[in-house]
């Protein structure tokens, strides 16, 4: 995202709806280290699935 000028600064979050929940960037990951497998799957009850913790901003996409 940084390489394409999609945000300014040193961090940012991105999320996307998927059936049954959404994907969100994990906490503590540098943008240049992100891969699709690093995204955190969240269900519609706010529970994270997988090995990584979601960004602290996970509640916003849940409410949207």
SERO-4910 file (N, C-alpha, C, O; in steps of 0.05 Angstrom, whole numbers):
BEGIN
 pado doro    nc1    nc2    nc3   cac1   cac2   cac3    cc1    cc2    cc3    oc1    oc2    oc3
  Unk    A     17    -24      0      0      0      0     17     25      0     12     44    -14
  Unk    A     38     25     16     56     48     18     69     54     -9     72     77    -17
  Unk    A     78     33    -22     92     36    -47     75     48    -69     85     61    -88
  Unk    A     48     45    -66     30     56    -86     17     82    -76     -1     93    -89
  Unk    A     26     93    -53     16    118    -43    -12    117    -32    -26    138    -32
  Unk    A    -21     94    -23    -48     91    -13    -52    102     15    -75    105     24
  Unk    A    -30    106     29    -32    119     55     -7    133     62     14    128     50
  Unk    A     -8    152     80     16    166     89     23    158    117      6    149    133
  Unk    A     48    160    124     56    152    151     69    124    151     77    114    131
  Unk    A     69    113    175     83     88    178     64     64    181     74     41    182
  Unk    A     39     69    184     21     46    187     -7     53    176    -12     76    168
  Unk    A    -23     33    175    -51     36    166    -64      9    166    -50    -12    167
  Unk    A    -90      9    166   -105    -16    167   -122    -18    142   -130      2    130
  Unk    A   -127    -43    134   -144    -47    111   -162    -71    119   -153    -90    132
  Unk    A   -187    -70    110   -205    -93    115   -222    -97     90   -226    -79     74
  Unk    A   -233   -121     88   -250   -128     66   -271   -148     75   -264   -167     89
  Unk    A   -296   -144     68   -317   -163     75   -313   -189     59   -306   -188     35
  Unk    A   -319   -211     72   -319   -237     59   -344   -251     70   -355   -242     91
  Unk    A   -354   -272     58   -377   -286     68   -373   -294     98   -354   -308    104
  Unk    A   -391   -286    115   -390   -293    143   -372   -276    160   -370   -281    184
  Unk    A   -360   -255    149   -343   -238    165   -327   -219    149   -336   -208    129
  Unk    A   -302   -214    157   -284   -196    143   -255   -204    148   -248   -217    168
  Unk    A   -238   -195    130   -209   -197    133   -198   -170    142   -208   -150    133
  Unk    A   -178   -170    160   -166   -146    168   -136   -150    172   -127   -173    178
  Unk    A   -121   -129    170    -92   -131    174    -86   -138    204   -101   -130    221
  Unk    A    -65   -153    208    -58   -160    236    -44   -137    250    -33   -119    238
  Unk    A    -44   -138    276    -30   -118    292      0   -124    292      9   -147    292
  Unk    A     15   -102    292     44   -105    294     59   -114    269     82   -121    271
  Unk    A     46   -113    246     58   -121    221     66    -97    205     50    -78    202
  Unk    A     90    -96    195     98    -75    177     85    -80    149     82   -102    141
  Unk    A     77    -58    136     63    -60    111     79    -77     90     68    -92     75
  Unk    A    105    -73     90    122    -87     70    123   -117     75    132   -133     58
  Unk    A    116   -126     99    116   -155    106     90   -169    102     88   -193    105
  Unk    A     69   -154     96     42   -166     93     40   -184     69     50   -178     47
  Unk    A     27   -207     73     21   -225     52     -8   -233     55    -19   -228     77
  Unk    A    -21   -244     36    -49   -252     39    -53   -271     63    -74   -269     77
  Unk    A    -34   -288     69    -37   -307     91    -35   -293    118    -42   -305    138
  Unk    A    -24   -269    119    -22   -254    144    -48   -240    152    -51   -232    175
  Unk    A    -67   -238    134    -92   -225    141   -108   -241    161   -106   -266    161
  Unk    A   -122   -228    179   -137   -241    200   -166   -243    192   -179   -223    185
  Unk    A   -177   -267    193   -205   -271    188   -221   -267    214   -215   -279    234
  Unk    A   -241   -249    213   -258   -243    236   -286   -252    229   -296   -247    207
  Unk    A   -300   -264    248   -327   -271    243   -345   -247    251   -335   -227    262
  Unk    A   -371   -249    247   -389   -227    253   -396   -224    282   -412   -207    290
  Unk    A   -384   -241    299   -386   -238    328   -361   -224    340   -359   -220    364
  Unk    A   -342   -218    322   -317   -205    331   -296   -224    341   -277   -216    355
  Unk    A   -298   -249    333   -277   -268    340   -257   -272    318   -265   -275    294
  Unk    A   -232   -271    325   -210   -275    305   -206   -305    301   -206   -320    320
  Unk    A   -201   -312    276   -194   -340    269   -166   -340    259   -158   -324    243
  Unk    A   -150   -359    269   -123   -361    259   -102   -355    280   -107   -352    303
  Unk    A    -77   -352    270    -54   -350    288    -47   -321    296    -32   -318    316
  Unk    A    -56   -301    281    -48   -273    287    -71   -258    299    -94   -265    296
  Unk    A    -64   -236    314    -84   -219    326    -91   -197    306    -74   -187    291
  Unk    A   -117   -189    306   -125   -168    288   -116   -140    297   -109   -136    320
  Unk    A   -116   -122    278   -110    -94    284   -129    -85    307   -151    -94    309
  Unk    A   -120    -66    323   -137    -55    344   -162    -41    334   -180    -36    349
  Unk    A   -162    -35    308   -186    -22    296   -206    -41    285   -222    -33    268
  Unk    A   -206    -66    293   -224    -86    281   -253    -80    286   -270    -90    271
  Unk    A   -260    -65    307   -288    -60    313   -302    -43    292   -326    -46    286
  Unk    A   -287    -25    280   -299     -7    260   -311    -24    236   -334    -20    230
  Unk    A   -295    -41    223   -307    -56    200   -329    -75    209   -346    -82    194
  Unk    A   -327    -84    234   -349   -102    244   -375    -86    245   -396    -97    237
  Unk    A   -374    -62    255   -399    -45    257   -409    -35    230   -433    -31    227
  Unk    A   -391    -32    211   -400    -23    184   -414    -46    171   -423    -43    148
***
